[in-house]
Amino acid sequence: MDFHVGDNIRSTDASWTFGGDVPRTFDSHVGRSVPLYQEGHNLITAISDYFLSDGSVVYDLGASTGSLLSKLAERHKNKPNLRLIGIDREEAMIQEARQRTAEEPRIEMQCQELLDIEMESCDYVLSYYTMQFVRPAHRQEIFNRIYESMNWGGALVMFEKTRGPDARFQDILTGLYNDFKLERGFNPEEIIGKSKSLKGVLEPFSTQGNMDMLARAGFKDMMVIMKYICFEGFIAIK
């Protein structure tokens, strides 16, 4: 049995995917679903000024439609040798991104699993609501590879949905987020359907859990740069 999750997207129990027809309506769906989604993009592009020079390599892990890389390319249009590499596991999403970024030669989209990529030396790595969809058993290895490939002084900027530090806080976060989605026009059936589709697919960690993984990878300089309800942005500098 399938059900609506909003924006003409249908799914079934524990089977959410970013493939199929999702790329066509992804930007509008995620923009309604995630608080401060565009503001997060704007913050990431602003922070990039501190880390990018002409010739820098940028990775966007889980690049979806390529919209964030497009914003970075526009902000740094005076850097002809900047390389912007988007990674996504979904071929349909990669095809959508390639169409949207076809006129920007500095953007390269690759269809790969994160565990399979061999990262070049880089200055700026982005993970915008991506790691939460990676199986917990594999996340630490990806963070380790990011740290190892990053040039000294480079930065990882990561946004994640986070769990509360205990059950009471988690109940509060869940209630507030459901209220947010109702206010954004989702109906109760769509909210429940999305939650059912994400079972076993979306596995958020707490704030501390994310910080611990970054620390185990080798990062020592870390801080939270944005937080709203259960959505959080981190920066870690090597």
C-alpha positions as CSV (number, residue, x, y, z in Angstrom):
1,M,0.0,0.0,0.0
2,D,1.4,3.4,-0.9
3,F,0.5,6.8,0.4
4,H,1.0,10.5,-0.2
5,V,3.8,12.3,1.5
6,G,3.2,15.7,-0.1
7,D,4.0,17.5,-3.4
8,N,2.6,14.7,-5.5
9,I,5.2,12.3,-4.1
10,R,4.0,8.8,-3.1
11,S,5.9,6.2,-1.0
12,T,5.4,3.1,1.0
13,D,6.5,1.9,4.5
14,A,10.3,2.2,5.1
15,S,11.1,2.8,1.5
16,W,11.7,6.5,1.0
17,T,14.0,7.2,-2.0
18,F,15.3,10.3,-3.8
19,G,15.1,8.5,-7.1
20,G,12.1,8.0,-9.5
21,D,10.0,11.1,-9.9
22,V,11.2,12.8,-6.7
23,P,13.9,15.0,-8.4
24,R,11.2,16.9,-10.3
25,T,9.6,18.3,-7.1
26,F,12.4,17.8,-4.7
27,D,13.3,21.4,-4.2
28,S,9.8,22.5,-3.4
29,H,9.2,19.5,-1.2
30,V,12.3,19.9,0.9
31,G,11.9,23.6,1.0
32,R,8.5,23.1,2.7
33,S,9.7,20.2,4.9
34,V,12.9,21.6,6.4
35,P,13.0,24.8,8.4
36,L,15.3,27.5,7.1
37,Y,16.3,25.4,4.1
38,Q,17.2,28.3,1.8
39,E,18.8,30.2,4.7
40,G,21.1,27.3,5.3
41,H,22.2,27.4,1.6
42,N,22.8,31.1,2.0
43,L,24.9,30.6,5.2
44,I,27.0,27.9,3.5
45,T,27.7,30.2,0.5
46,A,28.7,33.1,2.8
47,I,31.0,30.9,4.9
48,S,32.7,29.7,1.7
49,D,34.4,33.1,1.4
50,Y,36.7,32.1,4.2
51,F,37.9,28.9,2.7
52,L,37.9,29.1,-1.1
53,S,40.6,30.4,-3.5
54,D,41.0,30.1,-7.2
55,G,41.9,26.4,-7.7
56,S,40.1,25.1,-4.7
57,V,38.1,21.9,-4.8
58,V,34.7,21.7,-3.3
59,Y,32.7,18.5,-2.6
60,D,28.9,18.5,-2.1
61,L,28.1,15.0,-0.7
62,G,24.4,14.3,-1.5
63,A,24.2,17.2,-4.0
64,S,20.6,16.4,-5.1
65,T,19.6,18.9,-7.9
66,G,22.8,20.8,-7.7
67,S,21.2,24.0,-6.4
68,L,23.7,24.6,-3.7
69,L,26.7,24.1,-6.0
70,S,25.1,26.6,-8.4
71,K,24.9,29.2,-5.7
72,L,28.5,28.7,-4.8
73,A,29.5,28.9,-8.5
74,E,27.6,32.2,-8.8
75,R,29.2,33.6,-5.6
76,H,32.7,32.7,-6.8
77,K,32.3,33.5,-10.5
78,N,35.6,35.3,-10.3
79,K,37.5,32.1,-9.7
80,P,37.8,30.3,-13.1
81,N,39.8,27.4,-11.7
82,L,37.4,26.5,-8.9
83,R,36.1,23.0,-9.1
84,L,32.7,22.0,-7.7
85,I,32.1,18.3,-7.5
86,G,28.6,17.0,-6.6
87,I,28.1,13.4,-5.5
88,D,24.8,11.6,-5.4
89,R,23.8,8.0,-5.4
90,E,20.5,8.5,-7.4
91,E,21.0,8.6,-11.2
92,A,17.7,10.4,-11.7
93,M,18.9,13.2,-9.3
94,I,22.2,13.4,-11.1
95,Q,20.5,13.8,-14.4
96,E,18.3,16.5,-13.1
97,A,21.4,18.3,-11.6
98,R,23.4,18.0,-14.9
99,Q,20.5,19.6,-16.8
100,R,20.3,22.5,-14.3
101,T,24.0,23.1,-14.2
102,A,24.8,22.4,-17.9
103,E,26.0,26.0,-18.5
104,E,28.5,26.0,-15.6
105,P,31.6,24.1,-16.6
106,R,33.2,24.2,-13.2
107,I,30.4,22.0,-11.8
108,E,30.9,18.2,-12.2
109,M,28.2,15.7,-11.0
110,Q,29.1,12.1,-10.2
111,C,26.7,9.3,-9.5
112,Q,28.4,7.3,-6.7
113,E,27.9,5.9,-3.3
114,L,29.8,8.0,-0.7
115,L,31.7,4.9,0.4
116,D,33.0,4.4,-3.1
117,I,34.4,7.9,-3.9
118,E,38.1,8.6,-3.8
119,M,38.2,12.2,-2.7
120,E,40.9,14.6,-4.1
121,S,42.6,17.1,-1.8
122,C,39.9,19.7,-1.1
123,D,39.2,22.9,0.9
124,Y,35.5,22.8,1.4
125,V,33.1,19.8,1.9
126,L,29.4,20.1,2.2
127,S,26.9,17.6,3.6
128,Y,23.5,19.2,3.5
129,Y,21.1,16.8,5.3
130,T,22.9,13.8,3.8
131,M,24.7,11.8,6.6
132,Q,21.4,11.2,8.3
133,F,20.5,8.9,5.4
134,V,23.8,7.0,5.5
135,R,23.7,3.7,7.5
136,P,25.2,4.4,11.0
137,A,27.7,1.6,10.5
138,H,29.3,3.5,7.6
139,R,29.2,7.1,8.8
140,Q,32.4,7.1,10.7
141,E,34.4,5.8,7.7
142,I,33.0,8.7,5.5
143,F,33.9,11.3,8.1
144,N,37.4,9.7,8.3
145,R,37.9,10.0,4.5
146,I,36.7,13.6,4.5
147,Y,39.2,14.6,7.2
148,E,42.0,12.7,5.5
149,S,41.4,14.3,2.1
150,M,40.9,17.9,3.4
151,N,43.7,20.4,3.1
152,W,44.9,21.9,6.4
153,G,42.6,24.9,7.1
154,G,39.8,23.4,5.1
155,A,36.2,23.1,6.5
156,L,33.4,20.6,6.5
157,V,29.9,22.2,6.8
158,M,27.2,19.7,7.7
159,F,23.5,20.1,8.3
160,E,21.5,17.3,9.9
161,K,18.2,16.6,11.5
162,T,19.1,15.8,15.1
163,R,17.6,13.8,17.9
164,G,17.0,15.2,21.4
165,P,19.4,14.4,24.2
166,D,16.7,12.5,26.1
167,A,13.1,11.2,25.7
168,R,11.4,14.3,27.0
169,F,13.3,16.7,24.7
170,Q,12.6,14.3,21.8
171,D,8.9,14.4,22.4
172,I,9.0,18.2,22.4
173,L,11.0,18.3,19.2
174,T,8.6,15.9,17.4
175,G,5.6,17.9,18.5
176,L,7.1,21.2,17.3
177,Y,8.2,19.8,14.0
178,N,4.8,18.3,13.3
179,D,3.3,21.7,14.1
180,F,5.7,23.3,11.7
181,K,4.7,20.9,8.9
182,L,1.0,21.5,9.5
183,E,1.7,25.3,9.3
184,R,3.5,24.7,6.0
185,G,0.4,23.1,4.4
186,F,1.1,19.4,4.9
187,N,-2.0,17.5,6.1
188,P,-1.9,14.9,8.9
189,E,-2.0,12.0,6.4
190,E,1.0,13.3,4.5
191,I,3.0,13.9,7.8
192,I,2.3,10.3,9.0
193,G,3.0,8.9,5.5
194,K,6.4,10.6,5.3
195,S,7.3,9.4,8.8
196,K,6.3,5.8,7.8
197,S,8.3,6.0,4.6
198,L,11.5,7.1,6.5
199,K,11.5,4.2,8.9
200,G,15.0,2.6,8.8
201,V,16.0,5.1,6.1
202,L,16.5,8.3,8.1
203,E,18.6,7.7,11.3
204,P,19.4,11.0,12.9
205,F,22.0,11.3,15.7
206,S,22.0,13.7,18.6
207,T,24.1,16.9,18.6
208,Q,26.7,15.2,20.7
209,G,26.6,12.1,18.6
210,N,27.5,14.1,15.5
211,M,30.2,16.0,17.4
212,D,31.7,12.8,18.6
213,M,32.0,11.4,15.1
214,L,33.7,14.5,13.9
215,A,36.1,14.4,16.8
216,R,36.9,10.7,16.1
217,A,37.7,11.6,12.5
218,G,40.3,14.1,13.8
219,F,38.5,17.4,13.9
220,K,39.2,19.5,16.9
221,D,37.8,22.9,16.0
222,M,34.0,22.6,15.7
223,M,30.9,24.6,16.5
224,V,27.1,24.8,15.8
225,I,26.3,27.6,13.2
226,M,22.5,27.2,13.0
227,K,19.8,25.5,14.9
228,Y,16.0,25.4,14.6
229,I,13.9,22.8,16.4
230,C,15.6,19.5,15.4
231,F,17.6,20.9,12.4
232,E,21.2,21.8,13.0
233,G,24.2,23.1,11.1
234,F,27.8,22.3,12.1
235,I,31.2,23.6,10.9
236,A,34.4,21.6,11.5
237,I,37.8,23.1,10.5
238,K,40.9,21.0,10.0
